Amino acid sequence: MDCCVSENSRRAWSQQERLAALRDYAILDTEPEVAFNDIARIAAEICNAPMAMVSFVEDTRQWFKSEIGLGICETPIDASICAHAIKQDDLFIVPDTTKDPRFAENSLVTGNARVRFYAGAVLKNSNGLPLGTVCVLGNEPRPDGLTNVQADILRALARSVMRELELRVANRALRDSDERLRLALQAGRMFAWERNLSDDFVTRSGSALDLIGLGSGPASEFDDRVHRDDKWRAPMWGSDDQQEEIRYVRPDGKIVWLSARSIAVSEEGKPRRLIGVTFDITDRKRAEQELWWMANHDALTGLVNRVLFQQRLAEAIESAGASGASVSLLLLDLDDFKSVNDTLGHDAGDALLVEAAKRLSAKARDIDTVARLGGDEFAVILLDTDLDEASRFAQELAEAMSHVIHYAGRAISTKASMGIAAFPAHHGSPIELMKDADIALYRAKAERRGRAVVYTEAARERIEQRVRVLAEVRDGLGADQFRPFYQPQVSLRTGEIVGLEALARWQHPSRGILAPGSFGPAFSDPETTVAMGARMIRHVLGDVRGWLDQGIDCGRVAVNFSSTEFGDPHLAEHILALLAEFSVPTYKFEVEVTESVFLERSTETALDILRQFARAGVTVALDDFGTGFASLTHLKRFPVHHVKIDQSFIRDLETDREDAAIVSAVISLGQSMGMEVTAEGVETAGQAARLKAMGCDQAQGYFYAKPMIATRVPWLISNWSQPITASINGPNRIENNTECDQQIRVSS
């Protein structure tokens, strides 16, 4: 006799014992039923799965009472993943079947079904014997399996299947014998009755007293206790071929859900009696309500979730359109929520979300809807509320959200940014109104956090323009239309070209050469930023290798890196590997960053990357120095070899004493810390002479040359006449037709 003991199982069971229990339910090879089909459908929808089954496992096959998406009613036992699932006490989850040696060669995995993911909840009878599963299957691996909510619902659905099976047993017992009828009525929480249609007297079985608090008596005794909201169903309830579900108020005040099935008995061609059974379906209705609540509410905060929110928003707009009323929509993001998670942990983040939900709910009215859409994003639907009223509500809400909460001895900010849109003032479809509010929220976060912004058409146009630019840039990357242009960096002491800075340019097929000012909005997208950086670095290294092969000494070539790229902890390894691939010496390469890299939350990652570069001989330049928030501590902590003074301080160097003082201070600071100092944006001989007198090491700008394509660099270096900044007439500058430069700056 085969005997199985599942891991962590509470008892052993034999295959013979299990199969006997399964056959007792007489479920195998029966026709499809709505109840089981509904359970499979709910499982598929809740778990976002294309396939779902109610499966029973025999000795040689598994048979599906209900199936969605698979298209077959049974499989051989050797193709059954459920046969493994029934050996578990809890959910059995296979994140990727192709990586599990038990299932990699399974016909459901290798065949047309292409099953890659499996999750099943075991169907167990009251004796703990496993009969099968309620399971969901997917065509894509799911490393994270199911969410907690999905797992709980799948377990609840398995319990629902068992309740249906138990109900079948009870119904079968009712047909078999009077004694079994009595037991079935008791076990199934139901009672039998007979209604005399001539005098409306109802004779009920003994279990009726326990279930509804009534014995036999006039039908009116029952009718009077039907819940007031269900009285309209009373005339149909219990009628021949009718199956209505009603609420009933027992004499003790308890409300129960009842359902009835009956048949009419005729005498002399006329109906004389109704004979039926009434079921107490309170547990089922409660389970359905629990399932509905879990499917439509956020488990952490208890707020309405995105699914129910979208339904209510559509209903609110439709109602407002019919009545001529207004409905306002407010989207809200918690400011700096990620930093709370990163610094204090997810428990603190959860506490912040729960408190934010409480404050939102406290401010909203009963007729309004407060929802958590996901992460730190919330929404409020304000019925019968115009834009002015919504703005006042947002101000009150901002005040309520501004008070800190205390968690584990730490004060946590709950300030929030909000976007407001309204119908009919703005768009009339739920999707477009959501976009309107989202655009307003984007503006609020971009302009100044902790405030509310009302949607405007101008804001949408800017967003749509950004989306268009992003799409064009992606197309341009796909067509390899982006190239580095190079601007020389000149020694103020010798007049020699000592290096180049690589600057991104778009060789647009219809608009010509474009500087980043024309496509900068695309770099708010991290994927585009990384793709652009990867494309540019290979072009730069290819150009440098080509110049070296020609015997051209281009000096050190600087490439700008964004804070987004520094989010990759393997950045240094990747760049150093590319330098080796192109045979470019590390001393010929410079990593140029802005202060934003020092100020990101992943500071330790950035520090480690820069140290790897420095150890390999790659210099690090700090660009736009003085325009951001970097402190002297950053200069001391990070391996910076080269400081570049922003052109905003150079522009009025000759006339503005404050700019001159700042420039002089930066030069002195750099020299005292052993760093090179380069001035950007030098456009006049006077600026160059003044910088040289101050002791600045290098200069870069249109006074020397505009950015140029790689093929012009050898000519530039070969024909450079060592201009001396003290010359009244200025150096022999190299001009070209490139439009005014704007360095690429990609910030996350």
C-alpha positions in Angstrom: 0.0 0.0 0.0 1.4 3.4 -1.0 1.7 5.7 1.9 2.4 9.5 1.7 3.5 11.9 4.3 3.7 15.5 3.1 6.4 17.8 4.3 5.3 19.4 7.6 2.1 17.2 7.3 0.1 16.5 10.4 -0.9 12.9 9.3 0.0 10.2 6.8 -2.5 8.9 4.3 -2.6 6.0 1.9 -3.4 6.2 -1.8 -6.2 3.7 -1.3 -7.8 5.7 1.5 -7.6 8.9 -0.5 -9.1 7.4 -3.7 -12.0 5.9 -1.7 -12.7 9.3 -0.2 -12.6 10.9 -3.6 -15.1 8.4 -5.1 -17.5 8.9 -2.2 -18.2 12.4 -3.5 -19.3 11.0 -6.9 -17.9 14.0 -8.6 -15.7 12.3 -11.3 -16.9 12.5 -14.9 -19.9 14.6 -14.0 -21.2 17.4 -16.2 -20.0 21.0 -15.8 -21.6 23.1 -13.1 -21.9 26.8 -12.7 -20.6 26.9 -9.1 -17.4 25.1 -10.0 -17.0 27.2 -13.2 -17.4 30.4 -11.2 -14.7 29.3 -8.8 -12.2 28.6 -11.7 -13.1 31.9 -13.3 -12.5 33.8 -10.0 -9.2 32.0 -9.5 -8.0 33.0 -13.0 -9.1 36.7 -12.6 -7.8 37.2 -9.1 -4.4 35.6 -9.8 -4.1 37.2 -13.3 -3.6 33.7 -14.8 -4.7 32.6 -18.3 -5.5 29.1 -17.1 -7.3 27.8 -14.0 -8.8 24.4 -13.0 -10.7 22.6 -10.3 -8.7 19.3 -10.5 -9.3 15.9 -9.0 -6.4 13.4 -8.9 -7.1 9.7 -9.4 -4.5 6.9 -9.6 -4.0 7.1 -13.4 -5.2 10.5 -14.3 -6.2 13.9 -13.2 -9.7 15.1 -14.2 -10.9 18.6 -14.4 -14.4 19.4 -13.0 -13.9 22.9 -14.4 -11.1 24.3 -16.6 -10.4 27.7 -18.1 -7.9 28.2 -20.8 -6.4 24.7 -21.1 -9.0 23.2 -23.4 -8.8 19.6 -22.1 -10.8 17.8 -19.4 -8.1 15.4 -18.1 -4.4 14.4 -18.4 -2.4 11.2 -17.6 -1.1 11.2 -14.0 2.5 11.5 -15.2 1.6 15.0 -16.6 -0.1 16.1 -13.4 1.6 18.8 -11.4 -1.4 18.6 -9.1 -0.3 15.1 -8.1 2.7 16.8 -6.5 0.6 19.6 -5.0 -1.7 17.3 -3.1 1.3 16.1 -1.1 1.6 19.6 0.4 -0.3 21.0 3.4 -0.4 24.5 2.0 -0.1 26.2 -1.4 2.2 24.4 -3.9 3.9 27.0 -6.1 6.3 26.4 -9.0 7.7 29.8 -10.1 9.3 28.4 -13.3 8.5 24.9 -14.4 11.4 24.8 -16.9 13.8 25.2 -14.0 12.2 22.5 -11.8 13.6 19.0 -12.8 10.3 17.5 -11.7 8.4 19.3 -14.5 10.9 20.5 -17.1 10.0 17.6 -19.4 6.3 17.6 -18.5 4.0 17.5 -21.6 2.1 20.5 -20.2 5.4 22.4 -20.1 6.9 21.3 -23.4 3.6 21.0 -25.3 1.1 23.5 -26.7 0.0 24.6 -23.2 3.5 26.1 -22.5 2.9 26.0 -18.8 5.6 28.0 -17.0 4.0 28.8 -13.7 1.8 26.8 -11.3 0.1 27.5 -8.1 -2.4 25.2 -6.4 -4.4 25.1 -3.2 -5.2 21.5 -2.0 -8.8 20.3 -1.7 -9.0 18.4 1.6 -11.9 16.7 3.2 -12.7 16.9 6.9 -10.3 14.0 7.5 -7.4 15.8 5.9 -7.4 13.6 2.8 -6.3 15.4 -0.3 -8.7 15.0 -3.3 -7.2 17.5 -5.8 -6.6 21.2 -6.2 -7.9 24.6 -7.2 -4.9 25.7 -9.4 -3.9 28.5 -11.7 -1.3 28.2 -14.5 0.6 30.8 -16.5 2.7 31.0 -19.7 5.3 33.2 -18.1 7.5 32.4 -15.0 6.6 34.3 -11.8 9.7 34.5 -9.6 7.6 36.2 -6.9 4.7 33.6 -7.1 1.4 35.0 -5.8 0.7 38.0 -3.6 -0.5 37.4 -0.1 -4.0 38.4 -1.2 -4.0 36.1 -4.2 -2.7 33.2 -2.0 -5.5 33.8 0.6 -8.1 33.9 -2.1 -6.9 30.7 -3.7 -7.1 29.0 -0.3 -10.6 30.4 0.2 -11.7 29.1 -3.2 -10.4 25.6 -2.3 -12.6 25.8 0.8 -15.5 26.8 -1.4 -15.0 23.8 -3.6 -15.1 21.5 -0.5 -18.3 23.2 0.6 -19.8 22.5 -2.8 -18.7 18.9 -2.5 -20.1 18.5 1.0 -23.4 20.0 -0.3 -23.4 17.4 -3.1 -23.0 14.7 -0.4 -25.9 16.1 1.5 -28.1 16.3 -1.5 -27.3 12.7 -2.4 -28.1 11.6 1.1 -31.4 13.4 0.9 -32.4 11.2 -2.1 -31.2 7.9 -0.5 -33.3 7.5 2.6 -35.3 9.3 5.3 -32.6 8.7 7.9 -29.9 10.0 5.6 -32.2 12.9 4.8 -32.3 13.9 8.5 -28.5 13.7 8.7 -28.1 15.6 5.5 -30.5 18.3 6.6 -28.5 18.7 9.8 -25.1 18.5 8.1 -26.0 20.7 5.3 -27.7 23.4 7.5 -31.0 23.1 5.7 -34.6 22.1 6.4 -37.3 20.4 4.4 -40.8 21.8 4.1 -44.2 21.3 2.5 -46.6 24.2 1.8 -50.3 23.6 1.4 -51.4 26.0 -1.3 -55.0 25.9 -0.2 -54.5 27.4 3.3 -50.8 28.5 3.1 -49.8 26.3 6.0 -46.2 25.3 6.0 -45.0 22.0 7.6 -41.3 22.2 8.3 -38.7 19.6 9.4 -37.2 19.7 12.9 -34.0 21.5 11.8 -36.1 24.6 10.8 -36.3 25.6 14.4 -32.5 25.7 14.8 -32.0 27.5 11.5 -34.8 30.1 11.3 -36.4 30.0 14.8 -39.7 28.7 13.4 -41.5 25.4 13.4 -44.5 24.6 11.3 -47.1 27.3 10.9 -48.7 29.9 8.5 -46.5 31.0 5.6 -47.1 34.6 6.8 -44.9 34.0 9.9 -41.9 33.4 7.6 -42.8 36.2 5.1 -43.0 38.8 7.9 -39.4 38.1 8.8 -37.9 38.5 5.4 -35.4 41.4 5.4 -37.1 44.6 4.2 -34.7 45.0 1.3 -35.5 41.5 0.0 -39.3 41.5 0.5 -39.8 42.2 -3.2 -38.4 38.7 -3.8 -40.8 37.0 -1.3 -43.6 36.3 -3.8 -41.2 34.4 -6.0 -39.2 32.8 -3.1 -39.8 29.0 -2.9 -41.9 28.9 -6.0 -41.7 26.1 -8.4 -38.4 26.3 -10.4 -37.3 29.4 -8.6 -34.1 29.8 -6.6 -34.0 33.2 -5.0 -31.5 34.1 -2.2 -32.9 36.3 0.6 -32.0 37.6 4.0 -34.1 36.5 6.9 -34.3 38.0 10.4 -34.6 35.3 13.0 -36.6 35.9 16.2 -33.3 36.5 18.1 -32.5 39.3 15.6 -29.7 37.4 13.8 -29.7 37.8 10.0 -29.2 34.7 7.9 -29.0 34.1 4.2 -31.4 31.5 2.8 -31.9 29.8 -0.5 -34.7 27.3 -1.5 -35.5 24.8 -4.1 -38.9 23.2 -4.6 -41.2 21.3 -6.8 -45.0 21.6 -7.2 -47.2 18.6 -6.6 -50.5 18.7 -8.6 -53.7 16.9 -8.0 -56.5 16.7 -10.5 -54.4 18.9 -12.8 -54.0 21.7 -10.3 -51.0 22.6 -8.1 -51.9 21.7 -4.5 -48.6 21.6 -2.7 -45.0 22.9 -2.9 -42.4 20.5 -1.5 -38.9 22.0 -1.0 -35.7 22.4 0.9 -34.3 25.6 2.3 -30.6 26.0 2.7 -28.7 28.2 5.2 -26.2 29.8 2.8 -24.9 32.4 5.4 -21.4 30.9 5.4 -21.2 30.9 1.6 -22.4 34.5 1.4 -19.9 35.5 4.0 -17.1 33.8 2.1 -18.3 35.5 -1.1 -18.3 38.8 0.7 -14.8 38.2 2.0 -13.6 37.3 -1.5 -15.2 40.4 -2.9 -13.7 42.5 -0.2 -10.2 41.1 -0.7 -10.5 41.5 -4.5 -11.6 45.1 -4.2 -9.7 46.5 -1.2 -6.1 47.1 -0.3 -4.9 44.6 2.3 -2.6 47.0 4.1 -4.8 50.1 4.5 -8.3 48.7 4.0 -8.9 51.3 1.4 -10.6 50.7 -2.0 -8.1 49.4 -4.5 -7.5 50.3 -8.1 -10.2 47.9 -9.5 -13.1 49.2 -7.4 -11.8 52.8 -7.7 -12.0 52.7 -11.5 -15.5 51.3 -11.3 -16.6 54.0 -8.9 -14.9 56.7 -10.9 -16.8 55.6 -14.1 -20.1 55.5 -12.1 -19.4 59.0 -10.6 -18.8 60.6 -14.0 -21.8 58.9 -15.6 -24.0 60.1 -12.7 -22.7 63.6 -12.8 -23.2 63.8 -16.5 -26.8 62.7 -16.1 -27.6 65.1 -13.3 -25.5 68.1 -14.3 -23.3 67.8 -11.2 -19.5 68.0 -10.8 -17.1 65.3 -9.7 -13.5 66.0 -8.8 -10.6 63.6 -8.8 -7.5 64.1 -6.6 -4.3 62.0 -7.0 -1.8 62.0 -4.2 1.8 60.8 -3.8 3.7 60.8 -0.5 6.9 62.8 -0.8 10.1 61.0 -0.1 8.3 57.7 0.6 11.2 55.8 -0.9 13.7 57.3 1.5 11.6 56.2 4.4 11.7 52.6 3.1 15.4 52.8 2.3 16.5 54.3 5.7 13.9 53.0 8.2 12.7 49.8 6.5 9.5 48.6 5.0 7.7 48.4 8.4 8.2 52.1 8.8 6.9 52.6 5.2 3.9 50.5 5.9 3.2 52.5 9.1 3.4 55.7 7.0 0.9 54.3 4.4 -1.6 53.3 7.1 -1.4 56.7 8.8 -1.8 58.5 5.4 -4.9 56.3 4.7 -6.4 57.3 8.1 -5.9 61.0 7.5 -7.3 60.8 4.0 -10.4 58.9 5.2 -10.9 61.3 8.1 -11.1 64.3 5.7 -13.3 62.6 3.1 -17.1 62.4 3.4 -19.1 59.2 3.5 -20.2 59.7 -0.1 -16.6 60.1 -1.3 -14.2 57.3 -2.3 -10.6 57.1 -0.9 -8.4 54.5 -2.6 -4.9 53.3 -2.6 -3.8 52.7 -6.2 -0.5 51.1 -5.4 2.8 52.0 -3.7 2.5 55.5 -2.2 -0.2 56.6 -4.7 -3.6 57.4 -3.3 -6.8 58.8 -5.0 -9.9 60.6 -3.8 -13.2 60.9 -5.7 -15.1 63.9 -4.5 -18.8 63.8 -5.5 -20.8 67.0 -6.1 -17.6 69.0 -5.9 -16.2 71.5 -8.3 -12.6 72.7 -8.8 -12.8 75.5 -6.3 -14.2 73.2 -3.6 -11.6 70.5 -4.5 -8.8 73.0 -4.2 -9.9 73.9 -0.7 -10.2 70.3 0.2 -6.7 69.7 -1.1 -5.4 72.6 1.1 -7.0 71.2 4.2 -5.7 67.8 3.3 -2.1 69.1 2.8 -2.3 70.7 6.3 -3.5 67.4 7.8 -0.8 65.4 6.0 2.0 67.8 7.0 2.0 66.7 10.7 4.7 64.1 11.3 4.1 60.7 12.7 6.4 59.0 15.1 7.7 55.5 14.5 10.3 53.7 16.6 11.4 56.9 18.1 11.8 58.7 14.7 9.7 61.5 13.2 8.5 60.7 9.7 7.1 63.3 7.3 3.8 62.7 5.6 3.8 65.6 3.3 2.2 64.9 0.0 1.9 66.2 -3.6 -1.5 66.3 -5.2 -2.9 66.7 -8.7 -6.5 67.8 -9.2 -8.9 67.3 -12.2 -12.7 67.6 -12.5 -15.6 66.7 -14.6 -17.1 68.5 -16.5 -14.3 71.1 -16.3 -11.8 68.7 -17.8 -12.2 65.4 -19.7 -15.3 63.3 -19.5 -13.9 59.8 -19.7 -12.4 58.1 -16.7 -9.2 57.2 -18.4 -8.6 60.8 -19.7 -9.6 62.3 -16.3 -7.1 60.1 -14.6 -4.5 61.3 -17.1 -5.4 64.9 -16.3 -5.0 64.4 -12.6 -1.7 62.5 -13.1 -0.3 65.3 -15.3 -1.2 67.8 -12.5 0.4 65.6 -10.0 3.6 65.4 -12.1 3.7 69.2 -12.2 3.2 69.4 -8.4 6.2 67.1 -7.8 8.3 68.8 -10.4 7.7 72.4 -9.3 7.6 72.1 -5.5 6.7 69.1 -3.5 4.0 69.2 -0.8 1.5 71.2 -2.9 -1.6 70.7 -5.0 -1.8 71.6 -8.7 -4.9 71.9 -10.8 -4.8 70.4 -14.3 -4.4 72.7 -17.3 -4.3 71.9 -21.0 -0.9 73.6 -21.3 0.5 71.0 -18.8 -0.9 68.2 -21.0 0.7 69.7 -24.1 4.1 69.7 -22.3 3.7 66.1 -21.3 2.6 65.0 -24.7 5.6 66.9 -26.2 7.9 65.0 -23.8 6.3 61.7 -24.9 6.8 62.6 -28.5 10.4 63.6 -28.0 11.0 60.4 -26.1 9.5 58.3 -28.9 11.6 60.1 -31.5 14.8 59.7 -29.4 14.2 56.0 -29.1 13.7 55.8 -32.8 16.9 57.8 -33.3 18.8 55.4 -31.0 17.5 52.5 -33.0 18.7 54.1 -36.2 22.1 55.0 -34.6 21.6 58.7 -35.2 23.4 59.9 -32.1 27.1 60.7 -32.2 29.7 62.3 -29.9 31.0 65.8 -30.9 34.2 66.9 -29.3 35.3 70.3 -27.8 38.9 70.8 -26.9 40.2 71.6 -23.4 43.2 74.0 -23.6 46.1 74.5 -21.2 46.1 78.2 -20.1 49.9 77.9 -19.4 51.1 76.4 -22.7 48.1 77.0 -25.1 48.2 73.3 -26.0 45.1 71.0 -26.4 45.3 68.7 -23.4 42.0 66.9 -23.8 38.6 66.8 -25.2 35.1 66.6 -23.9 32.6 64.3 -25.7 29.2 65.9 -26.1 26.1 64.1 -27.5 24.6 65.3 -30.8 21.7 64.0 -32.7 22.2 63.7 -36.5 18.5 64.2 -37.2 17.5 63.1 -40.7 15.4 66.2 -41.3 16.4 68.8 -38.7 20.1 68.5 -38.9 22.5 68.4 -36.0 20.7 68.8 -32.7 22.2 69.7 -29.3 20.7 68.2 -26.1 18.5 71.2 -25.6 16.3 69.7 -28.4 16.0 66.2 -26.9 16.9 66.7 -23.2 13.3 65.8 -22.0 13.9 62.2 -23.1 16.5 61.8 -20.4 13.9 61.9 -17.7 13.4 58.2 -18.7 16.0 56.0 -17.1 16.0 53.4 -19.8 16.6 55.9 -22.5 19.4 57.5 -20.4 21.2 54.2 -20.0 20.7 53.3 -23.7 22.1 56.6 -24.8 25.1 56.3 -22.4 25.9 52.8 -23.7 25.7 53.9 -27.3 27.8 57.0 -26.8 30.6 55.3 -24.9 31.2 52.8 -27.7 31.4 55.6 -30.2 33.8 57.6 -28.1 36.2 54.7 -27.5 36.1 53.8 -31.2 37.0 57.4 -32.1 39.9 57.5 -29.5 41.2 54.2 -30.8 41.1 55.5 -34.3 43.0 58.7 -33.4 45.7 56.8 -31.5 46.1 54.5 -34.6 46.7 57.6 -36.7 49.4 58.8 -34.2 47.1 61.7 -33.0 47.6 62.5 -29.3 44.1 63.7 -28.3 45.0 64.0 -24.6 42.4 62.9 -22.1 38.8 62.4 -23.3 36.0 63.2 -20.8 32.6 61.5 -21.0 29.6 62.6 -19.0 27.9 60.0 -16.8 24.5 60.6 -15.3 23.3 59.7 -11.8 21.0 57.1 -13.4 23.9 55.3 -14.8 25.5 55.3 -11.4 22.6 53.2 -10.2 24.3 50.2 -11.8 26.8 48.9 -9.2 28.8 47.2 -12.1 29.3 50.4 -14.1 33.0 50.6 -13.4 33.6 47.0 -14.3 31.7 47.5 -17.6 33.5 50.7 -18.6 36.9 49.3 -17.8 36.1 46.2 -19.8 35.2 48.4 -22.8 38.5 50.3 -22.4 40.3 47.0 -22.6 38.2 45.9 -25.6 39.1 49.0 -27.6 42.7 49.1 -26.3 42.3 52.6 -24.9 44.6 53.3 -22.0 42.8 54.3 -18.8 44.8 57.5 -18.5 43.3 58.7 -21.7 39.8 58.5 -20.3 38.0 60.7 -17.8 34.6 60.2 -16.1 32.7 63.5 -15.7 29.9 63.7 -13.2 27.7 66.4 -11.7 27.0 67.0 -8.0 23.8 65.0 -8.3 25.7 61.8 -8.3 27.0 62.7 -4.8 23.5 63.6 -3.6 21.6 60.4 -4.6 20.4 58.0 -2.0 22.8 55.3 -3.5 25.8 57.4 -2.4 27.8 54.4 -1.2 27.4 52.7 -4.6 28.6 55.8 -6.4 31.6 56.1 -4.1 32.6 52.5 -4.7 32.3 53.0 -8.5 34.4 56.2 -8.5 37.0 54.5 -6.4 37.2 51.6 -8.8 37.8 54.1 -11.6 40.5 55.9 -9.7 42.3 52.7 -8.8 42.3 51.8 -12.5 43.9 55.1 -13.5 40.7 56.8 -14.8 40.4 60.4 -13.6 37.2 61.8 -12.2 36.0 65.3 -13.0 33.3 67.2 -11.1 31.3 69.3 -13.6 29.3 72.5 -13.1 30.9 73.0 -9.7 29.3 75.7 -7.6 25.8 75.4 -9.1 24.4 72.6 -6.9 24.6 71.5 -3.4 27.8 69.6 -3.1 29.9 70.5 -0.1 33.6 70.5 0.6 33.0 67.2 2.4 32.1 65.6 -1.0 35.4 66.9 -2.5 37.2 65.3 0.4 35.3 62.0 0.5 35.0 61.3 -3.3 38.1 60.7 -5.5 37.8 63.9 -7.5 40.9 64.8 -9.6 39.5 67.6 -11.7 37.0 70.4 -11.0 35.2 72.3 -13.7 33.9 75.8 -13.0 30.4 76.3 -14.5 30.1 78.8 -17.3 27.5 80.8 -15.4 30.4 82.2 -13.3 32.7 82.8 -16.3 30.1 84.8 -18.4 30.5 88.0 -16.4 34.0 87.3 -15.0 35.4 90.6 -16.3 32.6 92.8 -14.9 31.1 91.1 -11.9 33.3 91.2 -8.7 31.2 88.5 -7.0 31.7 86.1 -10.0 35.4 86.9 -10.0 35.7 86.2 -6.3 33.9 82.8 -6.6 36.1 81.8 -9.5 39.3 82.8 -7.7 38.1 80.9 -4.6 37.4 77.7 -6.6 40.8 77.9 -8.3 42.6 78.3 -5.0 40.6 75.5 -3.4 41.4 73.1 -6.3 45.1 74.0 -6.2 45.2 73.5 -2.4 43.6 70.0 -2.8 45.8 69.0 -5.7 43.1 69.1 -8.3 43.1 70.4 -11.8 40.7 73.3 -12.5 39.0 73.9 -15.8 36.9 76.9 -16.7 33.9 76.2 -19.0 32.2 78.6 -21.4 35.2 80.8 -22.1 34.2 83.0 -25.0 36.6 86.0 -25.0 40.3 86.7 -24.8 39.7 88.8 -21.8 38.1 85.9 -19.9 41.0 83.6 -20.9 43.6 86.2 -19.8 41.9 86.8 -16.5 41.6 83.0 -15.8 45.3 82.6 -16.6 46.2 85.3 -14.2 44.2 83.7 -11.5 46.1 80.5 -11.9 43.4 78.4 -13.6 44.9 75.3 -15.3 42.7 74.8 -18.4 39.9 76.5 -20.3 37.1 75.3 -22.6 34.7 77.2 -24.7 33.8 78.8 -28.1 36.9 81.1 -27.7 38.9 78.0 -28.7 36.5 75.9 -30.7 32.9 74.8 -31.0 32.1 71.1 -30.6 33.0 69.2 -33.8 32.4 65.8 -35.3 35.1 63.1 -34.7 36.5 63.3 -38.2 37.5 67.0 -37.7 39.5 66.3 -34.5 42.7 65.1 -36.2 42.7 68.2 -38.4 42.1 70.4 -35.4 45.0 68.9 -33.4 47.4 68.9 -36.4 46.6 72.5 -37.2 46.5 73.9 -33.7 48.8 76.9 -33.5 49.2 77.0 -29.7 47.2 80.2 -29.1 48.4 82.3 -26.2 45.6 83.8 -24.0 47.5 87.0 -23.5 47.3 87.8 -27.2 45.2 90.9 -27.8 43.8 89.4 -31.0 43.1 86.1 -29.4 44.1 82.6 -30.6 43.8 81.1 -34.0 40.4 79.6 -33.1 38.7 76.8 -35.0 35.2 77.6 -36.1 32.5 75.3 -37.4 28.8 75.5 -38.1 27.7 73.5 -35.1 24.8 75.2 -33.3 25.3 76.6 -29.8 26.3 73.9 -27.5 24.5 72.7 -24.5 26.2 69.9 -22.6 24.2 66.8 -22.1 23.1 66.5 -18.5 21.2 63.4 -17.6 19.8 63.3 -14.1 17.6 60.7 -12.6 
